[in-house]
Amino acid sequence: MPDLEPPDRPPEQDFGPSDEELDAWILARLGALGVDLSVLPEDDEDAPADRRSILASARRFLRSTPAAIADFELDPLGPPPAMYPSEMTGWTDE
C-alpha cells in the first residue's frame, strides 16, 4: 500500500504568497477601505497596536481561513446578511 502521508518539505518550498506579497495585498485592501496603518508605530511593544503585529495577525488569518469561508458567495436575490436577523424580520415582515 502506498504511503499516503504528505512528504516533509522544507519551509522554503511552502506554497502561497510570501509575507511581502500578503502585506502589499492587506495594505491595499485596508487602504481601499480608508484604513491607514502608517499612523501606527512600526514596531513598539508598549503600543496597543503596531503595524508589525497587525500585519502578522492579518497574514495568519488569511493563511488559516477555511476553504468554506473563502468560497462563500452571497446570493444576490437572497435576504441581506444581518447581525441580528430577528430585528430585520420585524422590519421586513418576513
Steps between C-alpha positions, in 0.01 A plus 500: 500500500645840408590750768216756518678741731605829338876522451695717737618810321727778614337837584651666193276279284175621660229587254300820495591867509802622692472726803589801285233415242236454771604825669458688171156344447390570859617863484324548165172354632515706820588811298197444277289496817659821626718338767851649520748292700779753442376700801597210728853434625693242295596278794430609857439238766352764734238609244160326501537455121784542254537429129712189551248327729196601294654373176617178670150441635340567161747264326429228757124542446530491120717190507266313734162596355308180420404442139129507592533863611729596212257353243186655653292710261191700585182427311413834332129412515508384860441703813784732605728372775410643840674481834167449677256338253204523740514880485518492119198272477297753702582769248437293189198293612688176422 
